[in-house]
Amino acid sequence: MIAAAEALSGNIHVGLAALGAAIGVGFVGMKASEAVGRNPGAFTQVLILAILGMALAEGIVFVAIFAAKGQ
């Protein structure tokens, strides 16, 4: 019973990390499109920063997966 609870706990952590990353990517995309709408001349700079922000937000999921597998 305890082993099942530990396995479930790891899965919950990974699921919550994935949910947080998805919300973070959504916010980054929302604010990037808002910024380009306000200042279309800054498209390239905003796009670069948005891609970096999304990649860092998705990287959290990989850290959570590795942490869950290490338990």
ABEGO torsion letter per residue (X at the ends): XAAAAAAAAAAAAAAAAAAAAAAAAAAAAAAAAAAAAABAAAAAAAAAAAAAAAAAAAAAAAAAAAAAAAX
